[in-house]
Amino acid sequence: MSDLIRVVDLEIWAHLGVPEEERAQPQRLLVTLEMEVDHFSRAAATDNIALSVNYFDVVERVKSVATLRPRKLLETLVEELAGELLEVFLIHRIRLEVKKFILPSTRYVAVEIVRQKSS
């Protein structure tokens, strides 16, 4: 059994894009995370954040990874984020969507992946 922590439309800024001109300035991205974790009953019973996932720390890690270096592909950023979060936090499975606002005449372009912790 697992429970879900959701962070919706976290605003981050990253140097991203295939053309060098696009990567020159940081651009606004929105990140949505759905993190499956062990059930909340132990954390809730003890009121102890150490038995859950501290979503403030998750958000700070996302910001840190996103600003670490420029990337050409949104796909690269999404894979790196998922790998880092699964490695560092007590997350069993993650769904990660990142929205990018670059194409004219579109609301946004998004990349979404689902990954789970290796056994």
C-alpha positions in Angstrom: 0.0 0.0 0.0 1.2 3.5 -0.7 0.1 7.1 -0.4 0.7 10.1 -2.6 2.3 13.5 -2.1 1.6 15.9 -4.9 3.4 19.2 -5.7 1.6 21.0 -8.5 3.1 23.6 -10.9 6.3 24.4 -9.0 7.8 27.3 -10.8 11.5 26.9 -11.5 13.9 28.7 -13.9 16.5 26.8 -16.0 18.8 27.2 -18.9 17.2 24.8 -21.4 16.8 24.5 -25.1 18.3 23.0 -28.3 19.5 26.3 -29.8 22.3 28.1 -27.9 20.3 31.3 -28.0 17.4 29.6 -26.1 19.7 28.3 -23.4 21.4 31.8 -23.0 18.6 33.0 -20.6 16.9 31.0 -17.9 13.3 30.2 -18.8 10.3 29.5 -16.7 9.2 25.9 -16.2 6.4 24.4 -14.2 7.0 21.1 -12.5 4.4 18.7 -11.2 5.4 15.8 -9.0 3.4 12.9 -7.8 5.4 10.9 -5.3 4.2 7.5 -4.0 5.5 6.8 -0.5 4.8 4.3 2.3 1.5 4.9 3.9 1.3 8.0 6.1 0.0 6.1 9.2 3.4 5.9 11.0 4.3 9.5 10.3 0.8 10.7 11.2 0.7 8.7 14.5 4.0 10.2 15.6 3.8 13.5 13.9 7.3 12.9 12.7 8.4 14.2 9.3 11.4 11.8 9.2 8.8 9.0 8.6 7.5 10.7 5.5 8.9 12.8 2.7 9.6 16.4 3.5 8.1 18.1 0.4 10.0 21.4 1.2 13.3 19.5 0.8 12.0 17.9 -2.4 11.2 21.3 -3.8 14.6 22.6 -2.9 16.3 19.6 -4.5 14.3 20.2 -7.7 15.4 23.8 -7.8 19.0 22.8 -7.2 19.2 20.1 -9.9 17.4 22.4 -12.4 19.9 25.2 -12.0 23.0 22.9 -11.8 23.8 23.2 -15.5 22.3 24.1 -18.9 20.6 21.3 -20.9 19.4 21.0 -24.4 16.5 18.7 -23.8 13.6 18.9 -21.4 13.8 15.1 -21.4 17.3 15.2 -19.9 16.1 17.5 -17.1 13.1 15.3 -16.3 15.2 12.1 -16.2 17.8 13.7 -13.9 15.1 15.0 -11.6 13.4 11.7 -11.3 16.6 9.8 -10.7 17.8 12.3 -8.0 14.5 12.3 -6.1 14.2 8.5 -6.1 17.7 8.2 -4.9 17.6 10.8 -2.1 14.0 10.5 -0.7 11.8 7.7 0.6 9.8 7.7 -2.7 8.9 4.4 -4.3 7.4 5.7 -7.6 7.3 9.2 -9.1 5.4 10.8 -11.9 7.0 14.0 -13.1 5.7 16.5 -15.6 7.6 19.6 -16.7 5.9 22.3 -18.7 7.8 24.6 -21.0 6.5 27.8 -22.6 8.4 28.2 -25.7 6.3 27.5 -28.8 4.1 30.2 -30.2 0.4 29.5 -30.5 0.6 26.9 -27.7 -0.2 27.1 -24.1 2.8 24.9 -23.2 4.8 21.8 -24.2 5.2 19.1 -21.5 7.3 16.1 -20.9 6.0 13.5 -18.5 7.7 10.3 -17.1 6.9 7.7 -14.5 9.8 6.0 -12.8 10.1 3.7 -9.7 12.9 2.9 -7.3 15.0 -0.1 -8.3 14.6 -3.1 -6.0 
